[in-house]
Amino acid sequence: MDTADQQPAVRVTTESADEALLRASWLPLILVCFTGLVSVFNASVLPMAISGVVEGLNTTISNVQLAIVAYGVFVAAFTVTGGKISGVLGAKNTQLLGLTVYIAGMLICLLARDVSALIAGEAVAGLGGALLVPNALAILGQAYSGTQRTVAVSILAGSTGIGAALALLVGGFLVQTWGWRAPFLLLLVVIAGTIVIASRVVLPRTPFRGSIDKASIALSAVGVLLLVAAINQIGAWGLLLAAESAPVSVLGLSPVLALLLLGVLVLHVFAARQHSLVDGARTALLDPQVFGSGLNRACLIGLVAVNLLMAGVSYLLPLYTQMVLGKTPVGSALMLVPISLAALVSAAATPVLMRLFACRWLLTGAHVLAAAAVMLLALTISNQWSGVWTGVSEVCLGLGIGVGLSAGSALLMETSPQSLSGEIGSARGMANFLGLCTGTAVAGAVLMSVLAQSASGRVADDPDLRSDSRIEVTTSSVSFVANDDLRGRLAGLDLTSAQLDRAVEINVDSRLVALRASLFVLGLAVLLPLVTFRQLPTRREQ
């Protein structure tokens, strides 16, 4: 009797929920795509505005690099915590909270009067991103299943290409027309609209049982911060041997080594604690199942590498085209748009490609294509930025990046239970943004180190300059500047006209050598995950 009475009520409730979900079926995807666009736009627009920020805030390229890195660092450091908060508050409430924090960060950036405020604003936005990034896959996991989920995740990955293209074109136009603050004003408006969309989304909410382990929060954040800090200081402090600017050295070794080892150790302790919490029937901050699968580890390592490549290229090319070639932000954007558009096209085609090719070979092909493309770009790039092969390399680079991001993310979601969608989102967010912030740091470190070595070697070998001790070229004194700025800096050294011309010529050649070396290093980095791809399936989807 009781069972019969309860059945109609259950049926009515289920049908009503299904109808509501059907009516709002596109809203969750639209919401996470808009959020993804905001995140990528913010991460991509600062490199486009780098010359304007340097001039407007009277700072250096290295300081602007810190602002670029700050956002990714805070997302990577706290995204695991953000994923757990999503389980506590629910996906919808977490999205609203993340957007609110994000809008506060963008407001700080808009009103910044010095580079410290800009860095602080990006850090605050990073805390908002740490809530939004893992929550995106949690939302898609609750709203979609099967093929529909694969398509949704691929579209979300495709928003990376759209966001990057908009940052190049729209962001470049805004920077050139109204200054570097204009993109942040646009982001404030877009985020406000996204909050309206988030308020209308209806999602199921599962009650959270347990508690958030505070020690795990500290361990995950400190471990990531130590790793990124170490990588970010390679150029200034040296990787193995301590540079002159290193704050401390033991037996001549760089403190970077100690930071790297300490970061790895802290993350190892974090992982061990998660196993201990699960064994003790307590709530882990990140379920060990996420990293227990060889397939998951391969996908996550692949995402780190692809994002590292994308961030490094996004930092290097606008810097070079604006500071060396003298292009405007819009002119620089137009030269780089092929990469973003190709990434968008390949991400959109990924669901079809995953049915034609096994995931192991699809991801392997994407990484090899991206590596070959960035190395071809390094070989063909010139101070005029022209030639058919340069354009071909940009398109191929975008195609490889788009498939690498989309297929890796989709495979993670498809092979994991829906109950772990939030955890998978956390791991994916950490991988993505660890790659983004280390990509900028690695590219910058290699760029400045090779520039200093190349310039110092050429000065030492030049008969007109090698005996002139007034020209000092070290990793701490060298700077990536435009030719006119370099002339201004050297004008006070009382050089002859011939010496001044030769010094500028050496700088031009050295900058190109440094750019090519940085691109080669990024190309090698994106090949490293291939050894883990043997864990991926060798049969295509049916």
MIZAVO-591190 format. One record per residue (C-alpha): residue in three letters; x, y, z. Coordinates in pm, 1 decimal, m for minus. Layout:
# MIZAVO-591190
["ALA" [X Y Z]]
...
***
This chain:
# MIZAVO-591190
["MET" [0.0 0.0 0.0]]
["ASP" [274.9 239.1 97.0]]
["THR" [477.3 143.6 m209.8]]
["ALA" [183.2 196.8 m442.4]]
["ASP" [117.8 536.9 m289.8]]
["GLN" [477.2 643.0 m330.0]]
["GLN" [527.4 536.8 m694.7]]
["PRO" [314.7 806.3 m861.2]]
["ALA" [482.5 1073.8 m652.8]]
["VAL" [825.9 950.5 m757.2]]
["ARG" [722.8 931.6 m1122.3]]
["VAL" [577.4 1280.7 m1125.7]]
["THR" [887.8 1423.1 m958.4]]
["THR" [1118.8 1248.8 m1207.6]]
["GLU" [923.3 1365.5 m1510.9]]
["SER" [909.6 1717.9 m1381.0]]
["ALA" [1285.6 1721.6 m1323.9]]
["ASP" [1349.8 1579.0 m1671.6]]
["GLU" [1129.2 1841.7 m1831.4]]
["ALA" [1302.0 2118.9 m1640.6]]
["LEU" [1643.0 1980.6 m1738.2]]
["LEU" [1535.5 1957.2 m2102.2]]
["ARG" [1415.2 2317.6 m2106.7]]
["ALA" [1745.5 2435.3 m1959.1]]
["SER" [1959.9 2183.0 m2145.8]]
["TRP" [2172.8 2440.4 m2322.6]]
["LEU" [2213.7 2678.2 m2031.9]]
["PRO" [2475.3 2474.3 m1839.8]]
["LEU" [2694.0 2448.7 m2150.0]]
["ILE" [2648.7 2817.5 m2230.7]]
["LEU" [2738.2 2903.2 m1872.2]]
["VAL" [3063.2 2707.5 m1859.8]]
["CYS" [3161.3 2825.5 m2210.0]]
["PHE" [3116.0 3189.7 m2112.2]]
["THR" [3317.6 3123.6 m1797.7]]
["GLY" [3588.7 2955.8 m2004.8]]
["LEU" [3592.3 3248.5 m2247.7]]
["VAL" [3642.3 3492.7 m1961.2]]
["SER" [3926.0 3286.4 m1815.2]]
["VAL" [4113.6 3244.4 m2143.9]]
["PHE" [4051.2 3606.4 m2245.9]]
["ASN" [4197.9 3729.6 m1919.4]]
["ALA" [4500.0 3499.0 m1945.2]]
["SER" [4564.0 3593.5 m2309.0]]
["VAL" [4501.8 3967.8 m2313.5]]
["LEU" [4787.8 4073.3 m2084.4]]
["PRO" [5057.9 3950.6 m2326.6]]
["MET" [4878.8 4149.2 m2597.7]]
["ALA" [4886.6 4461.2 m2379.0]]
["ILE" [5238.8 4408.1 m2247.8]]
["SER" [5394.3 4718.2 m2405.6]]
["GLY" [5103.0 4935.6 m2288.2]]
["VAL" [5124.1 4801.5 m1933.1]]
["VAL" [5501.7 4855.3 m1920.6]]
["GLU" [5456.7 5215.9 m2028.4]]
["GLY" [5135.7 5289.0 m1837.0]]
["LEU" [5255.5 5153.7 m1502.2]]
["ASN" [5621.6 5248.0 m1554.8]]
["THR" [5737.6 4892.2 m1492.9]]
["THR" [5937.4 4615.9 m1660.9]]
["ILE" [5851.4 4318.3 m1877.7]]
["SER" [5957.2 4084.6 m1595.2]]
["ASN" [5704.5 4244.2 m1358.9]]
["VAL" [5427.8 4213.2 m1616.9]]
["GLN" [5526.7 3848.1 m1653.3]]
["LEU" [5463.0 3810.0 m1278.8]]
["ALA" [5112.4 3948.5 m1328.4]]
["ILE" [5053.6 3703.4 m1613.4]]
["VAL" [5179.3 3414.1 m1401.9]]
["ALA" [4992.9 3520.3 m1083.4]]
["TYR" [4652.6 3425.7 m1221.3]]
["GLY" [4756.0 3077.4 m1328.7]]
["VAL" [4950.3 3015.9 m1008.1]]
["PHE" [4652.4 3082.7 m782.7]]
["VAL" [4417.5 2876.8 m998.6]]
["ALA" [4660.5 2583.6 m999.5]]
["ALA" [4731.4 2613.4 m625.8]]
["PHE" [4369.9 2624.7 m508.7]]
["THR" [4171.3 2444.7 m778.9]]
["VAL" [4169.7 2118.1 m578.4]]
["THR" [4014.9 2307.2 m287.7]]
["GLY" [3772.4 2470.9 m529.7]]
["GLY" [3656.8 2132.2 m650.6]]
["LYS" [3577.9 2021.8 m296.5]]
["ILE" [3397.0 2349.7 m223.5]]
["SER" [3182.0 2272.1 m527.8]]
["GLY" [3072.0 1952.5 m355.0]]
["VAL" [2991.9 2140.5 m33.9]]
["LEU" [2804.3 2438.6 m177.7]]
["GLY" [2666.7 2277.6 m491.7]]
["ALA" [2768.7 2353.3 m850.3]]
["LYS" [2536.5 2650.7 m897.7]]
["ASN" [2628.8 2828.5 m573.3]]
["THR" [2998.3 2765.7 m637.2]]
["GLN" [2967.4 2917.5 m983.9]]
["LEU" [2803.4 3229.2 m843.7]]
["LEU" [3066.4 3261.2 m569.9]]
["GLY" [3352.3 3211.5 m817.0]]
["LEU" [3214.3 3472.5 m1056.5]]
["THR" [3176.2 3720.6 m770.2]]
["VAL" [3538.8 3673.6 m660.3]]
["TYR" [3652.0 3693.5 m1021.9]]
["ILE" [3472.9 4021.3 m1080.5]]
["ALA" [3645.5 4166.1 m772.5]]
["GLY" [3983.9 4070.2 m917.7]]
["MET" [3905.8 4231.5 m1253.3]]
["LEU" [3795.4 4549.9 m1075.7]]
["ILE" [4130.1 4566.1 m893.1]]
["CYS" [4312.1 4523.9 m1227.2]]
["LEU" [4101.5 4795.2 m1388.3]]
["LEU" [4181.6 5044.9 m1111.0]]
["ALA" [4547.8 4942.6 m1066.1]]
["ARG" [4789.9 5233.0 m1025.6]]
["ASP" [5106.7 5022.0 m1006.5]]
["VAL" [5216.0 4675.4 m1109.2]]
["SER" [5174.7 4540.6 m753.8]]
["ALA" [4801.4 4614.7 m769.3]]
["LEU" [4782.0 4448.6 m1110.9]]
["ILE" [4950.6 4136.6 m972.3]]
["ALA" [4715.0 4140.5 m671.1]]
["GLY" [4410.4 4171.7 m897.0]]
["GLU" [4516.8 3875.1 m1107.6]]
["ALA" [4580.6 3674.7 m789.1]]
["VAL" [4228.0 3749.4 m661.7]]
["ALA" [4086.9 3653.2 m1001.5]]
["GLY" [4289.2 3332.2 m971.2]]
["LEU" [4105.5 3247.5 m649.4]]
["GLY" [3777.5 3293.3 m837.5]]
["GLY" [3911.4 3080.4 m1119.9]]
["ALA" [4003.9 2808.6 m870.2]]
["LEU" [3630.7 2779.3 m796.0]]
["LEU" [3513.9 2806.0 m1157.1]]
["VAL" [3758.5 2575.2 m1336.2]]
["PRO" [3682.0 2246.7 m1153.4]]
["ASN" [3316.5 2342.3 m1130.6]]
["ALA" [3285.8 2352.5 m1509.9]]
["LEU" [3327.8 1975.6 m1549.9]]
["ALA" [3109.1 1918.1 m1243.5]]
["ILE" [2829.9 2112.3 m1414.2]]
["LEU" [2871.7 1925.3 m1743.1]]
["GLY" [2887.5 1593.7 m1557.2]]
["GLN" [2554.1 1666.1 m1389.0]]
["ALA" [2384.3 1806.6 m1698.6]]
["TYR" [2496.4 1562.6 m1971.5]]
["SER" [2590.6 1200.0 m2029.9]]
["GLY" [2721.8 975.0 m2308.2]]
["THR" [2782.9 1130.7 m2647.6]]
["GLN" [2619.9 1453.3 m2537.2]]
["ARG" [2880.0 1489.8 m2261.5]]
["THR" [3165.9 1427.5 m2507.0]]
["VAL" [3033.3 1698.3 m2737.5]]
["ALA" [2983.6 1938.4 m2444.9]]
["VAL" [3339.0 1885.6 m2315.6]]
["SER" [3480.6 1931.8 m2666.9]]
["ILE" [3285.3 2255.2 m2709.3]]
["LEU" [3417.0 2372.0 m2372.1]]
["ALA" [3772.3 2297.3 m2486.2]]
["GLY" [3695.6 2482.1 m2810.1]]
["SER" [3611.3 2791.4 m2607.7]]
["THR" [3987.0 2813.4 m2544.4]]
["GLY" [4041.7 2888.8 m2911.5]]
["ILE" [3752.3 3135.5 m2919.1]]
["GLY" [3875.4 3311.2 m2605.4]]
["ALA" [4229.6 3334.5 m2738.8]]
["ALA" [4107.1 3468.2 m3075.1]]
["LEU" [3887.0 3726.8 m2903.8]]
["ALA" [4176.5 3827.7 m2677.9]]
["LEU" [4390.4 3880.1 m2985.9]]
["LEU" [4136.5 4066.9 m3197.8]]
["VAL" [3895.7 4235.9 m2958.1]]
["GLY" [4153.6 4274.4 m2682.7]]
["GLY" [4411.0 4407.0 m2927.2]]
["PHE" [4163.5 4659.9 m3065.9]]
["LEU" [4060.2 4776.1 m2717.7]]
["VAL" [4422.0 4812.0 m2604.6]]
["GLN" [4518.4 5005.5 m2915.4]]
["THR" [4210.6 5231.5 m2904.3]]
["TRP" [4147.5 5294.1 m2534.1]]
["GLY" [4451.3 5156.8 m2353.2]]
["TRP" [4539.4 4843.1 m2158.7]]
["ARG" [4261.8 4891.2 m1899.1]]
["ALA" [3979.8 4861.6 m2155.3]]
["PRO" [3980.2 4477.2 m2174.5]]
["PHE" [3927.6 4455.8 m1799.1]]
["LEU" [3621.8 4678.7 m1828.8]]
["LEU" [3484.2 4448.7 m2099.0]]
["LEU" [3548.4 4147.4 m1875.3]]
["LEU" [3351.7 4310.5 m1592.8]]
["VAL" [3051.0 4348.7 m1823.6]]
["VAL" [3075.8 3991.4 m1955.1]]
["ILE" [3111.2 3844.5 m1605.1]]
["ALA" [2805.1 4037.7 m1489.6]]
["GLY" [2608.6 3881.6 m1777.3]]
["THR" [2746.5 3538.5 m1688.9]]
["ILE" [2620.3 3581.0 m1332.5]]
["VAL" [2271.2 3634.8 m1474.5]]
["ILE" [2300.5 3311.3 m1674.3]]
["ALA" [2428.7 3123.1 m1366.7]]
["SER" [2130.6 3238.3 m1161.7]]
["ARG" [1893.2 3076.2 m1413.3]]
["VAL" [2063.8 2736.6 m1435.0]]
["VAL" [1888.0 2452.3 m1253.6]]
["LEU" [2115.7 2170.4 m1135.3]]
["PRO" [2065.5 1878.7 m897.2]]
["ARG" [2248.6 1904.6 m565.8]]
["THR" [2388.4 1609.6 m374.4]]
["PRO" [2419.5 1662.0 2.6]]
["PHE" [2782.5 1678.6 113.3]]
["ARG" [2887.0 1442.1 390.1]]
["GLY" [3214.6 1478.6 574.2]]
["SER" [3448.4 1773.6 617.3]]
["ILE" [3719.9 1950.8 422.7]]
["ASP" [4067.9 1858.9 541.6]]
["LYS" [4252.5 2184.9 611.4]]
["ALA" [4595.8 2021.1 613.0]]
["SER" [4533.0 1893.4 260.0]]
["ILE" [4439.1 2245.3 145.3]]
["ALA" [4769.6 2379.2 278.4]]
["LEU" [4976.4 2093.8 133.0]]
["SER" [4827.4 2117.4 m217.1]]
["ALA" [4860.2 2496.8 m230.9]]
["VAL" [5213.9 2511.8 m88.8]]
["GLY" [5338.2 2231.1 m313.7]]
["VAL" [5214.2 2398.5 m631.8]]
["LEU" [5335.4 2743.5 m524.5]]
["LEU" [5684.8 2608.5 m454.5]]
["LEU" [5705.8 2438.7 m794.0]]
["VAL" [5584.6 2742.2 m988.8]]
["ALA" [5803.4 2981.1 m788.2]]
["ALA" [6107.6 2766.4 m863.9]]
["ILE" [6032.0 2745.8 m1235.7]]
["ASN" [5957.9 3117.9 m1252.7]]
["GLN" [6299.7 3201.2 m1103.3]]
["ILE" [6510.5 2977.1 m1326.8]]
["GLY" [6603.2 3268.7 m1551.1]]
["ALA" [6703.3 3497.8 m1264.8]]
["TRP" [6859.8 3250.3 m1019.2]]
["GLY" [6985.5 2977.2 m1253.4]]
["LEU" [6872.8 2615.6 m1277.1]]
["LEU" [7179.7 2430.4 m1145.9]]
["LEU" [7447.9 2686.6 m1064.0]]
["ALA" [7347.1 2999.4 m874.3]]
["ALA" [7344.5 3321.2 m1075.8]]
["GLU" [7468.4 3653.2 m937.1]]
["SER" [7112.3 3762.1 m860.5]]
["ALA" [7028.4 3448.3 m658.2]]
["PRO" [6938.5 3543.5 m297.8]]
["VAL" [7138.4 3253.0 m153.6]]
["SER" [7351.0 2963.1 m272.5]]
["VAL" [7498.7 2653.1 m109.9]]
["LEU" [7817.3 2517.5 m268.2]]
["GLY" [7738.0 2738.5 m565.8]]
["LEU" [7404.8 2566.1 m634.7]]
["SER" [7090.5 2758.9 m724.3]]
["PRO" [6804.9 2774.9 m469.1]]
["VAL" [6578.1 2673.1 m757.5]]
["LEU" [6685.4 2311.3 m702.6]]
["ALA" [6586.5 2322.6 m336.4]]
["LEU" [6247.8 2476.2 m417.6]]
["LEU" [6177.2 2214.0 m684.0]]
["LEU" [6266.3 1925.3 m454.5]]
["LEU" [6068.8 2075.1 m166.5]]
["GLY" [5764.6 2127.3 m390.2]]
["VAL" [5774.7 1767.0 m510.6]]
["LEU" [5813.1 1644.6 m151.9]]
["VAL" [5514.7 1849.4 m29.8]]
["LEU" [5294.1 1719.4 m312.5]]
["HIS" [5405.6 1364.1 m231.0]]
["VAL" [5299.2 1419.0 130.7]]
["PHE" [4967.5 1557.1 0.8]]
["ALA" [4906.9 1244.7 m208.4]]
["ALA" [4998.1 1016.7 82.4]]
["ARG" [4757.4 1205.0 308.5]]
["GLN" [4470.9 1154.2 62.9]]
["HIS" [4524.6 777.4 77.6]]
["SER" [4543.3 795.5 456.6]]
["LEU" [4213.7 988.3 476.2]]
["VAL" [4035.0 737.4 252.1]]
["ASP" [4174.1 442.6 448.2]]
["GLY" [4046.8 605.9 767.4]]
["ALA" [3696.7 649.8 619.6]]
["ARG" [3741.5 1028.4 612.8]]
["THR" [3682.6 1271.7 325.3]]
["ALA" [3984.4 1327.5 101.4]]
["LEU" [4034.7 1666.7 m59.1]]
["LEU" [4110.8 1486.6 m386.6]]
["ASP" [4001.3 1127.3 m434.6]]
["PRO" [4311.1 907.5 m492.1]]
["GLN" [4120.8 733.1 m773.1]]
["VAL" [4181.4 1038.8 m989.4]]
["PHE" [4557.5 978.4 m1002.5]]
["GLY" [4537.5 602.9 m946.0]]
["SER" [4450.8 539.4 m1309.6]]
["GLY" [4731.4 528.1 m1563.9]]
["LEU" [4491.1 665.6 m1823.7]]
["ASN" [4408.1 965.2 m1604.8]]
["ARG" [4774.3 1035.4 m1535.4]]
["ALA" [4855.3 1023.6 m1907.5]]
["CYS" [4572.9 1263.1 m1994.3]]
["LEU" [4667.1 1505.8 m1716.2]]
["ILE" [5036.8 1507.2 m1808.3]]
["GLY" [4934.8 1567.2 m2168.5]]
["LEU" [4718.3 1863.5 m2064.2]]
["VAL" [5008.0 2013.3 m1866.9]]
["ALA" [5234.1 1990.3 m2172.7]]
["VAL" [4982.7 2131.8 m2422.8]]
["ASN" [4896.2 2422.4 m2195.1]]
["LEU" [5265.3 2486.1 m2131.1]]
["LEU" [5319.5 2509.9 m2506.7]]
["MET" [5014.4 2731.3 m2559.6]]
["ALA" [5108.0 2969.9 m2277.4]]
["GLY" [5470.3 2992.1 m2386.3]]
["VAL" [5378.5 3073.5 m2746.5]]
["SER" [5110.7 3320.3 m2632.8]]
["TYR" [5372.5 3501.5 m2425.2]]
["LEU" [5662.4 3494.5 m2672.2]]
["LEU" [5498.1 3590.3 m2998.8]]
["PRO" [5311.3 3906.2 m2887.8]]
["LEU" [5624.4 4014.9 m2699.4]]
["TYR" [5837.0 3968.2 m3009.1]]
["THR" [5596.0 4121.0 m3260.3]]
["GLN" [5534.6 4430.5 m3045.5]]
["MET" [5875.3 4492.6 m2888.2]]
["VAL" [6092.6 4385.9 m3184.0]]
["LEU" [5880.9 4430.4 m3495.5]]
["GLY" [5705.3 4739.1 m3359.1]]
["LYS" [5356.8 4608.7 m3437.1]]
["THR" [5047.5 4757.3 m3278.0]]
["PRO" [4834.3 4526.9 m3058.8]]
["VAL" [4589.0 4480.9 m3348.3]]
["GLY" [4869.3 4420.1 m3597.5]]
["SER" [5024.1 4168.8 m3361.8]]
["ALA" [4686.0 4000.4 m3314.3]]
["LEU" [4626.9 3958.7 m3685.7]]
["MET" [4961.3 3782.8 m3720.2]]
["LEU" [4870.4 3532.6 m3446.3]]
["VAL" [4500.6 3469.5 m3518.9]]
["PRO" [4570.4 3159.9 m3738.4]]
["ILE" [4683.2 2967.8 m3428.0]]
["SER" [4362.7 3041.3 m3234.3]]
["LEU" [4127.3 2978.0 m3525.4]]
["ALA" [4298.0 2647.5 m3609.9]]
["ALA" [4271.6 2542.8 m3243.5]]
["LEU" [3899.8 2626.3 m3247.5]]
["VAL" [3837.0 2422.0 m3563.7]]
["SER" [4027.9 2117.0 m3443.2]]
["ALA" [3861.7 2124.8 m3099.7]]
["ALA" [3519.8 2134.0 m3264.7]]
["ALA" [3616.1 1836.7 m3483.1]]
["THR" [3752.8 1630.2 m3193.9]]
["PRO" [3430.0 1432.7 m3119.2]]
["VAL" [3435.6 1306.3 m3479.2]]
["LEU" [3810.1 1237.1 m3467.5]]
["MET" [3767.0 1033.8 m3148.5]]
["ARG" [3535.1 800.8 m3341.8]]
["LEU" [3774.2 766.9 m3633.9]]
["PHE" [4098.9 715.7 m3441.3]]
["ALA" [4200.5 546.8 m3118.3]]
["CYS" [4268.9 796.9 m2842.0]]
["ARG" [4632.5 688.6 m2804.2]]
["TRP" [4711.7 762.8 m3166.1]]
["LEU" [4496.3 1075.1 m3179.6]]
["LEU" [4669.6 1237.1 m2880.5]]
["THR" [5011.7 1116.6 m2994.5]]
["GLY" [4950.6 1269.8 m3336.3]]
["ALA" [4832.8 1596.6 m3182.0]]
["HIS" [5145.1 1631.4 m2966.4]]
["VAL" [5382.0 1538.6 m3248.2]]
["LEU" [5206.8 1783.0 m3483.9]]
["ALA" [5223.8 2064.2 m3226.3]]
["ALA" [5592.1 1996.7 m3154.6]]
["ALA" [5684.2 1980.0 m3523.2]]
["ALA" [5487.7 2297.8 m3591.5]]
["VAL" [5650.4 2506.6 m3318.1]]
["MET" [5995.7 2384.1 m3423.5]]
["LEU" [5916.4 2470.8 m3786.0]]
["LEU" [5806.3 2814.2 m3665.8]]
["ALA" [6139.0 2853.5 m3485.6]]
["LEU" [6329.8 2763.4 m3802.7]]
["THR" [6131.3 2985.9 m4038.3]]
["ILE" [6055.4 3288.6 m3821.6]]
["SER" [6240.5 3606.3 m3914.4]]
["ASN" [6258.5 3971.8 m3821.4]]
["GLN" [6007.2 4040.4 m4099.2]]
["TRP" [5762.5 3765.3 m3993.2]]
["SER" [5680.2 3660.5 m4346.9]]
["GLY" [5681.2 3349.6 m4558.3]]
["VAL" [5447.8 3062.5 m4639.4]]
["TRP" [5610.3 2821.0 m4393.4]]
["THR" [5558.6 3058.0 m4102.8]]
["GLY" [5184.8 3061.2 m4176.4]]
["VAL" [5174.9 2683.6 m4222.5]]
["SER" [5350.7 2630.8 m3890.1]]
["GLU" [5100.5 2856.3 m3709.5]]
["VAL" [4801.2 2665.6 m3850.3]]
["CYS" [4951.2 2325.1 m3766.7]]
["LEU" [5037.8 2446.5 m3418.2]]
["GLY" [4676.5 2549.6 m3359.0]]
["LEU" [4545.3 2218.3 m3489.6]]
["GLY" [4768.0 2020.7 m3254.3]]
["ILE" [4679.7 2236.2 m2952.1]]
["GLY" [4305.0 2214.6 m3018.8]]
["VAL" [4297.2 1835.5 m3042.1]]
["GLY" [4535.3 1793.6 m2747.1]]
["LEU" [4318.2 2004.1 m2516.8]]
["SER" [3982.9 1871.0 m2632.9]]
["ALA" [4061.3 1498.6 m2661.0]]
["GLY" [4248.9 1490.5 m2330.2]]
["SER" [3962.9 1658.2 m2143.3]]
["ALA" [3693.4 1447.0 m2309.7]]
["LEU" [3874.1 1119.9 m2239.2]]
["LEU" [3909.1 1212.9 m1872.0]]
["MET" [3534.6 1269.3 m1842.0]]
["GLU" [3426.1 965.8 m2045.0]]
["THR" [3631.3 714.2 m1850.3]]
["SER" [3544.5 843.9 m1501.5]]
["PRO" [3221.7 789.0 m1305.6]]
["GLN" [2987.0 1084.3 m1277.5]]
["SER" [3042.8 1093.2 m901.2]]
["LEU" [3403.8 1196.1 m967.2]]
["SER" [3325.0 1473.0 m1215.7]]
["GLY" [3410.3 1742.5 m962.4]]
["GLU" [3735.6 1567.0 m867.7]]
["ILE" [3826.6 1523.6 m1233.5]]
["GLY" [3750.3 1892.0 m1288.0]]
["SER" [3989.9 1978.7 m1006.0]]
["ALA" [4269.0 1764.4 m1149.7]]
["ARG" [4207.8 1899.9 m1500.2]]
["GLY" [4211.3 2257.1 m1369.7]]
["MET" [4537.2 2200.1 m1183.7]]
["ALA" [4695.4 2043.9 m1493.8]]
["ASN" [4575.0 2320.9 m1725.0]]
["PHE" [4687.2 2610.7 m1511.9]]
["LEU" [5006.5 2447.8 m1392.7]]
["GLY" [5092.1 2424.2 m1761.0]]
["LEU" [4982.1 2781.7 m1830.9]]
["CYS" [5185.2 2945.4 m1556.1]]
["THR" [5493.7 2726.9 m1604.4]]
["GLY" [5476.2 2780.9 m1980.8]]
["THR" [5509.4 3156.3 m1938.4]]
["ALA" [5784.7 3109.7 m1679.7]]
["VAL" [5984.1 2858.3 m1887.0]]
["ALA" [5953.2 3063.3 m2205.6]]
["GLY" [6061.4 3379.7 m2025.8]]
["ALA" [6352.3 3209.3 m1850.4]]
["VAL" [6491.4 3054.4 m2169.0]]
["LEU" [6436.6 3376.8 m2362.5]]
["MET" [6631.3 3597.1 m2121.0]]
["SER" [6907.4 3342.0 m2054.5]]
["VAL" [6977.6 3278.0 m2423.0]]
["LEU" [6952.0 3649.7 m2500.7]]
["ALA" [7217.1 3727.8 m2238.6]]
["GLN" [7446.8 3445.8 m2350.6]]
["SER" [7412.2 3527.1 m2718.9]]
["ALA" [7459.2 3900.9 m2671.4]]
["SER" [7756.7 3863.5 m2435.9]]
["GLY" [7925.1 3618.7 m2673.5]]
["ARG" [7876.2 3846.4 m2971.5]]
["VAL" [7998.6 4151.6 m2780.6]]
["ALA" [8308.0 3960.0 m2668.3]]
["ASP" [8381.3 3848.3 m3025.7]]
["ASP" [8318.6 4186.5 m3187.5]]
["PRO" [8643.3 4380.4 m3252.8]]
["ASP" [8471.2 4718.9 m3199.8]]
["LEU" [8304.7 4630.0 m2867.8]]
["ARG" [8497.3 4356.7 m2688.3]]
["SER" [8744.7 4599.9 m2532.3]]
["ASP" [8471.0 4838.0 m2417.3]]
["SER" [8395.4 4753.1 m2052.1]]
["ARG" [8110.1 5003.5 m2044.0]]
["ILE" [7880.0 4752.0 m2211.4]]
["GLU" [7777.2 4494.5 m1952.2]]
["VAL" [7572.0 4196.4 m2069.5]]
["THR" [7454.8 3953.8 m1798.7]]
["THR" [7127.3 3778.4 m1720.6]]
["SER" [7055.3 4049.2 m1464.2]]
["SER" [7147.2 4344.9 m1686.0]]
["VAL" [7002.5 4232.6 m2019.4]]
["SER" [6647.5 4329.0 m2113.3]]
["PHE" [6415.4 4248.3 m2401.8]]
["VAL" [6357.2 4600.0 m2537.2]]
["ALA" [6280.6 4771.0 m2867.3]]
["ASN" [6566.0 4909.9 m3076.1]]
["ASP" [6486.5 5274.7 m2997.6]]
["ASP" [6475.6 5201.4 m2623.6]]
["LEU" [6809.8 5021.9 m2646.3]]
["ARG" [6963.8 5319.8 m2825.7]]
["GLY" [6835.3 5544.0 m2550.1]]
["ARG" [6989.4 5325.1 m2281.0]]
["LEU" [7324.8 5305.6 m2458.7]]
["ALA" [7334.0 5676.5 m2542.2]]
["GLY" [7464.8 5758.5 m2194.9]]
["LEU" [7768.1 5531.6 m2235.0]]
["ASP" [7945.8 5774.0 m2469.6]]
["LEU" [7979.4 5518.4 m2749.2]]
["THR" [8075.7 5613.3 m3102.4]]
["SER" [7807.0 5606.3 m3369.7]]
["ALA" [7956.7 5288.2 m3517.0]]
["GLN" [7964.9 5117.8 m3178.3]]
["LEU" [7605.5 5215.4 m3106.9]]
["ASP" [7487.3 5077.4 m3442.2]]
["ARG" [7680.2 4756.1 m3386.4]]
["ALA" [7537.3 4710.8 m3036.2]]
["VAL" [7182.8 4746.6 m3168.9]]
["GLU" [7257.3 4503.4 m3453.9]]
["ILE" [7389.9 4248.2 m3203.8]]
["ASN" [7073.6 4288.2 m2996.3]]
["VAL" [6852.2 4232.0 m3301.8]]
["ASP" [7033.3 3908.5 m3389.7]]
["SER" [7042.4 3789.1 m3027.5]]
["ARG" [6668.8 3844.2 m2977.7]]
["LEU" [6591.7 3623.8 m3276.1]]
["VAL" [6827.6 3352.9 m3147.9]]
["ALA" [6662.4 3370.5 m2805.0]]
["LEU" [6312.6 3346.1 m2953.5]]
["ARG" [6406.7 3043.4 m3162.0]]
["ALA" [6567.3 2869.6 m2864.7]]
["SER" [6258.4 2929.6 m2650.8]]
["LEU" [6028.6 2785.9 m2917.5]]
["PHE" [6250.8 2477.5 m2952.6]]
["VAL" [6239.3 2415.1 m2577.7]]
["LEU" [5858.7 2439.6 m2582.6]]
["GLY" [5847.9 2194.8 m2871.8]]
["LEU" [6057.8 1942.2 m2681.9]]
["ALA" [5841.1 1985.1 m2370.7]]
["VAL" [5520.7 1894.9 m2554.9]]
["LEU" [5678.9 1563.8 m2663.6]]
["LEU" [5755.6 1447.2 m2308.1]]
["PRO" [5405.8 1302.7 m2235.3]]
["LEU" [5437.0 1056.4 m2524.8]]
["VAL" [5600.7 801.7 m2295.1]]
["THR" [5283.9 795.0 m2080.6]]
["PHE" [5041.0 756.0 m2370.9]]
["ARG" [5089.9 380.2 m2373.9]]
["GLN" [4826.3 383.9 m2097.7]]
["LEU" [4564.9 517.6 m2341.3]]
["PRO" [4314.3 296.6 m2529.5]]
["THR" [4420.3 164.3 m2868.6]]
["ARG" [4066.4 104.4 m2992.4]]
["ARG" [3851.5 379.6 m3131.9]]
["GLU" [3506.9 461.2 m2996.9]]
["GLN" [3210.2 284.6 m3147.4]]
***
